Amino acid sequence: MHAAEHSTRIIKTGIAEFDDILGGGLTANRVYLLHGTPGSGKTTLSLQFLLEGVTHGERTLYITLSETRMELLSVARSHGLSLEGVEIFELIAEERDLDPDSQYTMFQPSEVELNVTTRRILDEIERLKPARVVIDSLSEIKLLAQSALRFRRQVLALKQFFVGRDCTVLFLDDKTAKGEDDLQLESIAHGVISLEQLSPEYGSERRRLSITKLRGQRYRGGYHDFSIVRGGLCVFPRIVAGEHSQPTETAIVKSGLPQMDSLLGGGLTSGTSVLLLGPAGVGKSTLGIQYAAEAARNGQSSLLFAFDERVATMYERADGLNIPLRQYVEAGLIEVRSIDPAEMSPGEFAHRLRLAAEGENGRKPIKIVVIDSLNGYLNAMPEERFLTAQLHELLTYLGHRGVITFLVVAQHGLLGNSMQTVIDTSYLADTVILFRYYEAEGEVKQLISVVKKRNGRHERTIREFSLSDEGIRIGEPLHQFQGVLTGTPFLTVSGTGSGTASGTVSDTVSGGDVMSGPPHGA
């Protein structure tokens, strides 16, 4: 009973998010293959794994056949880490070790003598009796083996050597050999962890990891972005919305603008997503900021992601509209983050948002998030596939947390029927709020209308929308206009029920060209 429990003990890797992907950690006393191209982060992850053992009072051993002790210490210093407590066994292959005449076949007790390198590895493990071992790397053993058959036998012999010993082993491999050798290694190991480094056409390199095999353990599949920062690996687990489904009480969220709340049939429902759709400069971002400010006024936290606009510019714009954004930021109720998508992967962005939704570093969980804009998010990562699917998963997760998400989408063009959306995102959103420019009485004006709301009734009217130093103003429904969204508007003048003061007989007067058109994809 005790032996069975001992064999299934789970140990931590030193990276909490990585443990989460693994389903809690690694099963102790097993052999794992950690492979990836040079520079993908294998050495850094291995050092974190060993240092985690040191914190638990375990003996740990790093056997290096490719890097010197000084190189390892330099890597650790670059991350601000101390390798005190980690035994480093430096075993750089000598020239004579590469001579085929000096090689032996597989190790079998009492049958064949091990080659010098392998024997020294086993002697050191026998002497130290470590609980965690890293062997870096199998590529050097492959050179010593001289053939695929000898290499496989040598790795099997090493694995067999660890059976029955209280030792968890990471075999490192740099994937310099492709094809059958990789598959042979994967078949031998208890688990396989793959690290990748991608080089986009623009921006910094992107890294991701995946678990391709983990016997007897439930893990989160797929690719997970990670970055290497001072201190080690920062892993960003892929969000699976279904894992976070929980019953939440819905609430009606107000904007602080009575006319806006009327348009939405009383307000927005918590846990929903809202698409703010319209041409550039029409006021979409400002409405998102207004909702965040109103939430802050009620003591709730919000998060604004600025992809397209500098934070200083956002503050100046809010000041000019009499929205106390700066005041609420200083009070800690609103956080504004300027995002450089060329330096941040989609996985990292989603992870940062998840931490904010759950309440990080003692902060209150956010209730409103504004992504300004979705165009910046999508266009700045053109090589990333399946961003829309990832966004759908993210919105579902935020919905489970009761967060209202505003997606600002700028349409191409400013006039008439030329309006087009860079990507059809209307199906993602529970509510779609449409903004348009139109021309009347020699002036360019703006309008706002709610064209979709899944969870409840809403007004079908079109209202004038304007911005001034007094803030956002939403006017009465534009009953006097016909065809505002068609591109062929007419101004209907009536003395009864029209809100105008002229005449008692209905008359139809051309209102001029209206700079608006039907929403593309909305």
Disulfide bonds with the S-S distance in Angstrom:
none
